[in-house]
Amino acid sequence: MTNNEIIKKLRIALDLKELDMIGILGLSGYEITKSELSGIFRKEGHKNYKECSDLVLNHFLNGYIIYKRGVEE
């Protein structure tokens, strides 16, 4: 299973919109544009397809923890 498939399934399972995901990535300190994020959700072979790196997936998971738990002090 690729990182693209994992992040797509998480988006569906957690019922997140693109703006929610951009905000979650921002919580972990990773800035991404809407077009870069939509490239991750494209089918492989599409001209705007972008591979989801381990770094992006890691920042998403860390940002989601902050999103749900809040910032630890």
VOPAGU-2260 file (C-alpha; in pm, 1 decimal, decimal comma):
REM VOPAGU-2260
SITE   aa  ch    i         X         Y         Z
SITE  MET   A    0       0,0       0,0       0,0
SITE  THR   A    1     142,5     339,3     -97,7
SITE  ASN   A    2     141,9     658,2     108,0
SITE  ASN   A    3    -108,5     803,4    -140,9
SITE  GLU   A    4    -350,9     518,4     -74,2
SITE  ILE   A    5    -303,4     551,6     302,9
SITE  ILE   A    6    -370,7     926,6     309,6
SITE  LYS   A    7    -674,4     884,2      79,5
SITE  LYS   A    8    -822,3     619,4     307,4
SITE  LEU   A    9    -755,7     830,9     616,3
SITE  ARG   A   10    -926,0    1128,3     453,1
SITE  ILE   A   11   -1237,5     921,8     385,5
SITE  ALA   A   12   -1238,0     742,1     721,9
SITE  LEU   A   13   -1194,2    1064,8     918,0
SITE  ASP   A   14   -1439,3    1255,9     693,6
SITE  LEU   A   15   -1194,1    1539,8     623,7
SITE  LYS   A   16   -1209,6    1804,7     353,5
SITE  GLU   A   17    -903,4    1943,4     174,7
SITE  LEU   A   18    -900,0    2257,5     388,8
SITE  ASP   A   19    -916,5    2045,1     704,9
SITE  MET   A   20    -613,7    1849,0     585,0
SITE  ILE   A   21    -420,1    2166,6     501,0
SITE  GLY   A   22    -493,4    2293,0     853,0
SITE  ILE   A   23    -388,7    1964,4    1012,1
SITE  LEU   A   24     -61,5    1963,7     817,8
SITE  GLY   A   25     -10,7    2324,4     929,0
SITE  LEU   A   26     -44,3    2223,3    1294,2
SITE  SER   A   27     266,0    2006,9    1257,8
SITE  GLY   A   28     456,4    2288,1    1086,7
SITE  TYR   A   29     423,6    2162,8     728,3
SITE  GLU   A   30     291,0    2407,3     470,9
SITE  ILE   A   31     120,7    2264,6     160,7
SITE  THR   A   32     -85,2    2431,7    -108,7
SITE  LYS   A   33    -429,9    2317,5    -213,8
SITE  SER   A   34    -297,9    2221,8    -559,4
SITE  GLU   A   35     -15,6    2012,6    -411,7
SITE  LEU   A   36    -263,0    1833,1    -187,0
SITE  SER   A   37    -506,9    1768,1    -470,6
SITE  GLY   A   38    -216,7    1619,0    -669,0
SITE  ILE   A   39    -174,4    1360,1    -395,1
SITE  PHE   A   40    -539,3    1254,2    -438,5
SITE  ARG   A   41    -514,3    1214,0    -816,9
SITE  LYS   A   42    -483,5     874,8    -982,8
SITE  GLU   A   43    -134,5     757,4   -1065,7
SITE  GLY   A   44     -68,8     841,1   -1428,9
SITE  HIS   A   45    -266,0    1167,6   -1419,9
SITE  LYS   A   46     -55,3    1462,8   -1537,7
SITE  ASN   A   47     -94,8    1640,6   -1200,0
SITE  TYR   A   48     -31,3    1328,9    -986,4
SITE  LYS   A   49     205,7    1388,0    -696,7
SITE  GLU   A   50     359,0    1112,2    -487,7
SITE  CYS   A   51     291,9    1144,8    -115,3
SITE  SER   A   52     628,7    1134,7      59,5
SITE  ASP   A   53     693,2     976,9     397,4
SITE  LEU   A   54     750,0    1329,4     528,9
SITE  VAL   A   55     402,2    1449,4     426,7
SITE  LEU   A   56     234,4    1140,7     575,5
SITE  ASN   A   57     436,3    1178,9     896,6
SITE  HIS   A   58     340,7    1545,9     930,5
SITE  PHE   A   59     -24,4    1462,0     865,4
SITE  LEU   A   60     -29,4    1196,0    1138,3
SITE  ASN   A   61     151,0    1422,4    1386,8
SITE  GLY   A   62     -78,9    1711,8    1298,4
SITE  TYR   A   63    -385,3    1492,6    1346,1
SITE  ILE   A   64    -265,7    1402,5    1696,3
SITE  ILE   A   65    -236,5    1773,9    1777,1
SITE  TYR   A   66    -577,8    1835,8    1613,8
SITE  LYS   A   67    -747,3    1578,0    1839,4
SITE  ARG   A   68    -550,5    1615,1    2164,4
SITE  GLY   A   69    -435,7    1974,5    2153,6
SITE  VAL   A   70     -85,2    2100,3    2216,4
SITE  GLU   A   71      88,9    1951,6    2517,4
SITE  GLU   A   72     242,7    2204,6    2753,0
